[in-house]
């Protein structure tokens, strides 16, 4: 399974895609600790992203984080990515980061 980082908002969320699914990695800052959640998007959320782009992901992450601040993590707990999916997301992030650094260095 080839995973790619397709959109992100630095230090807040990252959106990944493989052949069949979309995945969202969210950082929830609870002031004393930041928890990271790797989630699988539903088909409805994927359609929203395909039609509305980043705005749909921004609204989704805001809703999840607002619920987490109220102590409700159920929106995130119900859709956790499997360990092999999380591993693929981490690998895609590292590849994206290495590529970004290479592009940054070549622009000097």
C-alpha positions in Angstrom: 0.0 0.0 0.0 1.5 3.3 -1.1 0.5 6.2 1.2 0.9 9.8 0.3 0.6 13.0 2.3 -1.8 15.1 0.1 -2.7 18.1 2.3 -1.7 19.5 5.7 -1.9 22.4 8.1 1.4 22.5 10.0 1.3 21.3 13.6 -2.5 20.7 13.4 -3.5 18.1 10.8 -2.3 16.0 7.9 -4.4 14.3 5.3 -3.1 11.1 3.7 -4.4 8.9 0.8 -3.6 5.4 -0.3 -5.2 3.5 -3.2 -8.6 3.0 -1.4 -8.8 5.3 1.7 -8.2 8.7 3.1 -6.6 9.1 6.6 -6.4 12.1 8.9 -3.8 12.7 11.5 -4.8 15.3 14.1 -2.9 16.9 16.9 -5.1 17.8 19.8 -3.4 20.4 22.1 -4.9 20.0 25.6 -2.5 22.7 27.0 -0.5 20.3 29.2 -0.2 17.6 26.6 -0.7 17.1 22.9 -2.3 13.9 21.8 -2.1 12.7 18.2 -4.9 10.7 16.6 -4.6 8.8 13.3 -8.0 8.3 11.8 -9.8 6.7 8.8 -12.2 9.0 7.0 -15.7 7.9 6.1 -16.9 7.7 2.5 -19.1 10.8 3.2 -16.1 12.7 4.5 -14.1 11.7 1.5 -16.9 13.0 -0.8 -16.9 16.3 1.2 -13.2 16.6 0.7 -13.4 15.9 -3.0 -16.1 18.5 -3.5 -15.0 21.2 -1.0 -11.3 20.6 -0.5 -9.4 21.8 2.6 -12.4 23.6 4.1 -14.1 20.3 4.7 -11.1 18.9 6.5 -10.7 22.1 8.6 -14.4 21.9 9.6 -14.0 18.2 10.5 -10.9 18.7 12.6 -12.5 21.7 14.4 -15.6 19.6 15.3 -13.4 16.7 16.6 -11.2 19.0 18.6 -14.1 21.0 20.0 -15.6 17.6 21.2 -12.3 16.6 22.7 -12.1 19.8 24.7 -15.5 18.8 26.2 -14.1 15.4 27.1 -15.8 13.6 24.2 -13.3 11.5 22.2 -15.9 9.2 20.7 -15.7 10.8 17.2 -12.0 9.9 17.1 -12.1 6.6 19.0 -14.6 5.1 16.6 -12.4 5.5 13.6 -8.8 4.8 14.7 -6.4 3.7 12.0 -4.9 0.2 12.3 -1.2 -0.1 13.3 -0.1 -0.9 9.7 -2.1 2.2 8.4 -0.4 4.4 11.1 3.0 3.0 10.1 2.3 3.8 6.4 1.2 7.3 7.4 4.4 7.9 9.4 6.5 6.6 6.5 4.7 8.9 4.1 5.3 11.8 6.4 9.0 11.1 6.6 9.2 10.8 2.8 7.4 14.1 2.4 9.6 15.8 5.0 12.8 14.5 3.3 11.5 15.7 -0.1 10.6 19.1 1.4 14.1 19.5 2.8 15.7 18.5 -0.5 13.5 21.1 -2.4 14.3 23.7 0.2 18.1 23.1 -0.1 18.0 23.2 -3.9 16.2 26.6 -3.9 19.3 28.3 -2.3 
